[in-house]
Amino acid sequence: MELAAEIAEYRQGRGVAARLVGEFRRAVLLVPYADGSDGGLMSAMSGGIRWLYAFTDEDALARFAVARGQADREWPYLSILGARLVDAVVPDIDGPAGIAVNVADADGSMLFPPVAGIVPDASAVDLRGDAAAAGAGEVA
């Protein structure tokens, strides 16, 4: 099953968290690059966590561009496996980081927080006991 379908199953109460995380790790995700001189990957801060934006396909990324009122510009992105994103990119981010998938899709979005079983243990806030752990929770 593809990630978008697995997210839908999970959101409808029929999914299994381990299967969802497995599909996330196997999925090729599109992660837009940030604007400005800082470069890097597009993200947002919320609750002390840096959330990297990731999309399951170009249509989901296009809906995000429309929601931001920026559909008329080019959106360069990195194609990356979900596993590589959490295993290699998240540990290089200063502070807690998770992945926000398909955030413009009200019924198809999913947060993968920086907790054990999703990110490497060294990056998991629930194992570090820092203040951000209170807001991280489980797969949301």
MARBAGU-92649 format. One record per residue (C-alpha): residue number from 1; residue in three letters; x, y, z. Coordinates in nm, 4 decimals. Each point is the difference from the previous one (the first is absolute). Layout:
MARBAGU-92649
 kegu kolro       xx       yy       zz
  NUM   ala        X        Y        Z
...
***
This chain:
MARBAGU-92649
 kegu kolro       xx       yy       zz
    1   met   0.0000   0.0000   0.0000
    2   glu   0.1329   0.3482  -0.0758
    3   leu   0.0568   0.2548   0.2768
    4   ala  -0.3002   0.2236  -0.0822
    5   ala  -0.2322  -0.3025   0.0153
    6   glu   0.1608  -0.1202   0.3234
    7   ile  -0.0504   0.3467   0.1523
    8   ala  -0.3674  -0.0102  -0.1009
    9   glu  -0.0425  -0.3444   0.1613
   10   tyr   0.1674   0.1185   0.3197
   11   arg  -0.2069   0.3196   0.0182
   12   gln  -0.3186  -0.2068  -0.0407
   13   gly   0.0970  -0.2198   0.2948
   14   arg   0.0796  -0.3053  -0.2114
   15   gly   0.3759   0.0441  -0.0215
   16   val   0.2832  -0.1455   0.2007
   17   ala   0.2686   0.2400   0.1256
   18   ala   0.2896  -0.2354  -0.0789
   19   arg  -0.1294  -0.0562  -0.3535
   20   leu  -0.0426   0.3774  -0.0477
   21   val   0.3561   0.0717   0.1155
   22   gly   0.1312  -0.2812  -0.2220
   23   glu  -0.1764   0.1437  -0.3035
   24   phe   0.1315   0.3464   0.0887
   25   arg   0.3559  -0.1338   0.0118
   26   arg  -0.0389  -0.1702  -0.3414
   27   ala  -0.1693   0.2961  -0.1714
   28   val   0.1787   0.2406  -0.2308
   29   leu  -0.0909   0.3432   0.1347
   30   leu   0.0290   0.3422  -0.1602
   31   val   0.1522   0.2543   0.2387
   32   pro  -0.0042   0.3592  -0.1306
   33   tyr   0.3026   0.2210   0.0378
   34   ala  -0.0340   0.3133   0.2131
   35   asp   0.0039   0.3481  -0.1496
   36   gly   0.2526   0.2639   0.0855
   37   ser   0.3686   0.0078   0.0680
   38   asp  -0.0126  -0.2677   0.2709
   39   gly  -0.0856  -0.2732  -0.2478
   40   gly  -0.0606  -0.3413   0.1454
   41   leu  -0.3295  -0.1837   0.0117
   42   met  -0.3338   0.1705   0.0585
   43   ser  -0.1263  -0.0356   0.3542
   44   ala  -0.1982   0.1693   0.2746
   45   met   0.0396   0.0215   0.3764
   46   ser  -0.2897  -0.1011   0.2246
   47   gly   0.0026  -0.1055   0.3622
   48   gly   0.3799   0.0056   0.0154
   49   ile   0.0258  -0.2471  -0.2897
   50   arg   0.1294   0.0733  -0.3489
   51   trp  -0.2385  -0.1658  -0.2476
   52   leu   0.1417  -0.0772  -0.3429
   53   tyr  -0.2640   0.0148  -0.2727
   54   ala  -0.0212  -0.3142  -0.2147
   55   phe  -0.2456  -0.1044  -0.2691
   56   thr  -0.0979  -0.3335  -0.1473
   57   asp  -0.0203   0.1333  -0.3569
   58   glu   0.0096   0.3157  -0.2117
   59   asp  -0.3786   0.0449   0.0277
   60   ala   0.0243   0.0193   0.3807
   61   leu   0.2862   0.2494  -0.0305
   62   ala  -0.2073   0.2046  -0.2474
   63   arg  -0.2917   0.0142   0.2468
   64   phe   0.2453   0.1321   0.2602
   65   ala   0.1200   0.2682  -0.2444
   66   val  -0.3604   0.1049  -0.0682
   67   ala  -0.0793   0.0097   0.3740
   68   arg   0.2972   0.2333   0.0503
   69   gly  -0.1098   0.2210  -0.2892
   70   gln   0.3213  -0.0828  -0.1845
   71   ala  -0.1172  -0.2265  -0.2804
   72   asp   0.1528   0.2289  -0.2619
   73   arg   0.3618  -0.0615   0.0984
   74   glu   0.2310  -0.2955  -0.0513
   75   trp   0.0302  -0.2409   0.2935
   76   pro   0.3344  -0.1825  -0.0147
   77   tyr   0.0081  -0.3061   0.2234
   78   leu   0.2130  -0.2879   0.1169
   79   ser  -0.1252  -0.3546  -0.0671
   80   ile   0.0998  -0.2153   0.2939
   81   leu  -0.1031  -0.3225   0.1708
   82   gly  -0.1837   0.0559   0.3259
   83   ala   0.2574  -0.2213   0.1734
   84   arg   0.2856   0.2153  -0.1256
   85   leu  -0.1849   0.3145   0.1057
   86   val  -0.0400  -0.1120   0.3605
   87   asp   0.3242  -0.1981   0.0316
   88   ala   0.2406   0.2453  -0.1663
   89   val  -0.1627   0.3449  -0.0207
   90   val  -0.1852   0.0240   0.3342
   91   pro   0.3134  -0.0721   0.2099
   92   asp   0.1799   0.2898  -0.1739
   93   ile  -0.2664   0.2507   0.1048
   94   asp   0.0696   0.2082   0.3082
   95   gly  -0.2767  -0.0964   0.2444
   96   pro  -0.3001  -0.2333  -0.0275
   97   ala  -0.1303  -0.0588  -0.3526
   98   gly  -0.2869  -0.1969  -0.1494
   99   ile  -0.1626  -0.0385  -0.3401
  100   ala  -0.3311   0.1574  -0.1038
  101   val  -0.1386  -0.1909  -0.3001
  102   asn  -0.2542   0.1499  -0.2427
  103   val  -0.0805   0.2909   0.2316
  104   ala  -0.2384   0.1689  -0.2463
  105   asp  -0.2275  -0.3053  -0.0070
  106   ala  -0.2445   0.0364   0.2888
  107   asp  -0.0984  -0.3677  -0.0110
  108   gly   0.3313  -0.1382  -0.1262
  109   ser   0.2686   0.1607   0.2114
  110   met   0.2073  -0.1775   0.2626
  111   leu   0.2668   0.1057   0.2489
  112   phe   0.2916  -0.2299   0.0727
  113   pro   0.1370   0.1435   0.3268
  114   pro   0.3551  -0.0290   0.1313
  115   val  -0.0657  -0.3026   0.2201
  116   ala   0.1545  -0.3466   0.0318
  117   gly  -0.1032  -0.2308  -0.2804
  118   ile  -0.0203   0.2850  -0.2507
  119   val   0.3310   0.1862   0.0327
  120   pro   0.3331  -0.1390   0.1257
  121   asp   0.0094  -0.0442   0.3768
  122   ala   0.2573   0.2791   0.0400
  123   ser  -0.2503   0.2425  -0.1610
  124   ala  -0.3093  -0.1284   0.1815
  125   val  -0.1331   0.2525   0.2501
  126   asp  -0.1819  -0.2673   0.1983
  127   leu   0.3328  -0.1685   0.0761
  128   arg   0.1880   0.3251   0.0695
  129   gly  -0.2589   0.1372   0.2399
  130   asp   0.0241   0.3598  -0.1241
  131   ala  -0.2845   0.2499   0.0125
  132   ala  -0.1138  -0.0657  -0.3573
  133   ala  -0.0911  -0.3583   0.0935
  134   ala  -0.3202   0.1180   0.1631
  135   gly  -0.1380   0.1177  -0.3353
  136   ala   0.1415  -0.2752  -0.2228
  137   gly  -0.2357  -0.2872   0.0813
  138   glu  -0.0485  -0.2891  -0.2388
  139   val  -0.0682  -0.0140  -0.3712
  140   ala  -0.2650   0.2683  -0.0362
***
